[in-house]
Amino acid sequence: MTTPRSVRFEEGVLSRLDRYVKEHPGSSSSSVANMFIDESLRVYEHPGVMFRPGPTGRRAALSGGPDVWEVIAALNAIRDENPGLDGDLLAEEVATVTGLSASRVVVALRYYVAYPDEIDDRIASNRDVAEREEQLWAAQQNLLRRPKT
């Protein structure tokens, strides 16, 4: 549910907001302001997290590092391979596998705990895209095979 709120922007901020909206068809000043304010508050709450754009939309990432979903996907894969691993040992293994420091893994875990649906949806979406692409590749390879006579 949205609640109207009057906000005054400095002229330079308003100019950049208008430019962003023009460069992103389908967006509005209100939706863009909401997105950037939400992201800024999340960054404030979770130091070390930033948001980056991409073909599938904006997503949470570690500053100078991988997307948060990638860290959580690695954690899930490690847990699937070694269900007995937990606590600090699991976090250490995630750090080893991802090449991140333990403190950066904690940043990703902390963000995930605050926004699990966002990250789980991103993981599921990426898995769906990968499966679809693999099916298309297999069909393409099948099409390119020489028919047996």
Secondary structure, 3 states (H helix, E strand, C coil): CCCCCCCCCCHHHHHHHHHHHHHCCCCCHHHHHHHHHHHHHHHHHCCCEEEECCCCCCEEEECCCCEHHHHHHHHHHHHHHCCCCCHHHHHHHHHHHHCCCHHHHHHHHHHHHHCHHHHHHHHHHHHHHHHHHHHHHHHHHHHHCCCCC
